[in-house]
Amino acid sequence: MAFISSGYNPDKPMENRISDIGPRHFGEYLPPVIKKNFGQWDYHEILEPGVLCHTAFSGDKAYTVRCGSARLITVSHVREICEIADKFAGGHLRFTTRNNIEFILEDKQAALDLKAYLNGQKFPGGSCKFPVGGTGASVTNIVHTQGWVHCHTPATDASGTVKATMDAVFDDFESMKLPAPVRISMACCLNMCGAVHCSDIAILGIHRKPPLIDHEYLDNLCEIPLAVSACPTGAVRPSKVEIDGKTFKTVAIKEERCMFCGNCYTMCPSLPLSDGEGDGIAIMVGGKISNRISKPAFSKVVVPFVPNEPPRWPTMTKVIKKILDTYAADANKYERLGDWATRIGWERFFEKCDLEFTSHLIDDFRDPAYYTWRQTSQFKW
Amino acid sequence: MAKHKTPLLDQLESGPWPSFVSDIKQEAASRAKNEKGIEYQIAADCPDDLLGVLEMSYTDGETHWKHGGIVGVFGYGGGVIGRYCDQPQMFPGVAHFHTVRVAQPMGMWYSSKFLNSIMDIWELRGSGLTNMHGATGDIVLLGTSTPQLEEIFWELTHNLENDLGGSGSNLRTPASCMGMSRCEYACYDAQELCYNLTQEYQDELHRPAFPYKFKFKFDGCPNGCVAAIARSDLGFLGTFKGPIKINQEVVAAYVGGEIAPNAGAHAGRDWGKFDIQKEVVDLCPSNCLTYEGGKLTMDHKECVRCMHCINTMPQALKIGDDRGVSIFCGAKAPILDGPQMGSLLVPFMEVNKDDDYQSIKDLIEGIWDWWMEEGKNRERIGETMKRLGFAALADAAGIAADPRHVQEPRHNPYIFWKAEDVEGGWDRDLAAFRKRHQR
């Protein structure tokens, strides 16, 4: 292939350089009905799963059709989305914060027709290209990370666990029969780029073996003081080892202090944690972000470890489905998953969801741990 | 014919949810066919190699990506994440596979023309794989080689007039909800404020000068669709001081069953007839609602603006006037000191476009000055707050203490009094003391 220059001259990098211009202004991309009624919306209705109607004070109506996506999508797929926008929605579209795609139309029947069209589009393997749903009291699309597709620290895959989970709960994406919205999030390591710390249900990749130490390369690749100071529990200290009569500056690790956060590996590539047997998934539940009724809340670990079982992670999806179904059957209308668990008591939550409670689930990390222990005689048998 | 056998990944092609495997295969096939005669600037078969390396991870349960090196575009310290495969001989198409973060339009609205133009660049100069969008909000272009980075940046800035996003110890790409563009709950123009601050702080976004990353997020209301309270170092949530506006006739229509509660969000199950007492009044967290004689009344001074009554009856109840933002500081995921929610720093601030949001910018710059002075390397501001205390932050931000800052007052009496707080200061006379008290 021949190199095609954009016009950039590597010998004069500053020549005609444009920088610090930020994003384009969003106003350029608003559909006409959205632009006209900006800040003048009166109310909205969910007409059916995946179809919203917003009514402006002007009387104008904007019909939104929402469909899921894998987030990891290709140029071919994005072009197809653009074609749909051109054909049905005046060349406009948006993405939601949860990786759904939205098309805005001005006619109700056209919106319903678009829903039918989107639901009819399939990949050759049989999966839906653009399943419509994710509104109201449903499981909407999963916010997630890169996993084995493109990251150096994951303990599991993101796209695969998400696909397996969404397949298992797909009925609740396409319908609105849950007590309240259920937000599932996925992060493939403790760095939590997927910010699963405030989700109704969270899938979290975790490591369980302390880092390997690549003594012969460590000092070439890493700043030892940075690796030492990266450890939140002080488990890493400077050290020297002798290999074949040669002395290497390196680190030593107090393994019993390791909490498997991987922060040392972030600072030092010679301390890999990744391990086929050691790595897997923790399940967390009961977090939320909205201020509705109850306060925003953190997710809590309810299953300390599920092994990685690619490609479909059956144990993980079974646990998630059990928690979701138990919640759906037992919670009050408007009650988020964490509020339900708090109301019935966490001891009851474990019982109802058939989950084993182990010592791994009792917090022992710094001050916040104490505030999660029980300091009352009120509990349930 | 696929380049690599992927029996495990192939099992992710079935089932209803969109299959990323099918999609990557479709991209691989399209690049192999190359009907448009594109002179691909990186290996045409890189989607095949991506599937190959992923299949390897599915087999051995370990990642095959290495740490990023220092790659980027001239003059920027962020926006590109270096990425290399640890089996480059087996998967040469993804040996060098860097991520490019592109600043997204606020609220993630697009025209097909603009989105297609980004795809044109990425088809020619990258892998053809994207994330729409990254967790912070950027358009993420997944996988290209080092020589293409300047070319991509040039085409983005010259042809699309669009910049890269943030990475590293920078201001990260700010994100907002869709705000006033299509939401009746928006208490301020979240998109415009987000856009304005993004433009104001381009230097901080592209050139690392902070102890660690710093994120802004803008939610139009307390429902929090972009998770500002949980995911941003400085989170802006729309709020209001005026009473919630109640239209009694429409309330009656909800009670009478003419309008579906919660905008129809629960329509998939028969929850029985709408019961305003049980579903709205009794669930109000501050018990400020009463429903008597067919009339819904609110003691609005007691309202905490949780949005439940408005969400449940959006046609009858409207957000109050006198609108602005509550500002929360210090949210982050658990690394390293445990998860943190944003703590309320400013209960109310006006969002004033007429003075170019000056009071908000003054606040931000006061906070940054303090954090850049006091923060340790790789310490999020939430951790600096915990280490030095909320009062130190509030002091730096010029915010007076307010009972709204706490859920409850402190449990211990270990107050760090300062000399100037105490009558007579701390200079004491031992001789005089000993005159009063013998040894």
Interface residues (C-beta under 8 A of the other chain):
Chain A: M1 A2 F3 I4 S5 S6 G7 Y8 P10 P13 M14 N16 R17 I18 S19 D20 I21 G22 P23 R24 H25 F26 E28 Y29 L30 P31 I34 F38 G39 W41 D42 Y43 H44 E45 I46 L47 E48 P49 H54 A62 T64 G68 S69 A70 R71 L72 I73 T74 V75 S76 H77 V78 R79 I81 C82 E83 A85 D86 G91 H92 L93 R94 F95 T96 T97 N99 I104 F123 P124 G125 G126 S127 C128 K129 F130 P131 T135 G136 A137 S138 V143 T145 Q146 G147 W148 V149 H150 C151 H152 T153 P154 D157 S159 G160 V162 K163 A164 M166 D167 F170 F173 S175 M176 K177 L178 P181 A187 L190 N191 M192 C193 G194 A195 V196 H197 C198 S229 A230 P232 C261 N263 P269 S274 D275 G276 E277 D279 I289 S290 N291 R292 I293 S294 P296 F298 N308 P310 P311 R312 K333 Y334 F365 R366 P368
Chain B: L8 L9 D10 Q11 L12 E13 S14 G15 P16 W17 P18 S19 F20 V21 S22 D23 I24 Q26 E27 S30 E39 Y40 Q41 P47 L50 L54 S57 Y58 D60 G61 E62 T63 H64 W65 K66 H67 G68 F74 G75 Y76 R83 F97 T99 A103 Q104 P105 M106 G107 M108 W109 Y110 S111 S112 K113 F114 L115 N116 M119 W122 E123 L124 G128 L129 T130 N131 M132 H133 A135 G137 L142 G143 P147 E150 E151 I152 F153 W154 E155 T157 H158 L160 E161 N162 D163 A175 C177 M178 M180 S181 R182 C183 E184 A186 D189 Q191 Y195 T198 Q199 Q202 D203 L205 H206 P222 N223 G224 C225 V226 A227 I229 A230 R231 L237 A260 N262 A263 G264 A265 H266 A267 G268 R269 W271 E279 L283 P285 R305 C306 M307 H308 N311 T312 P314 Q315 A333 P334 I335 L336 D337 G338 P339 M341 N377 R378
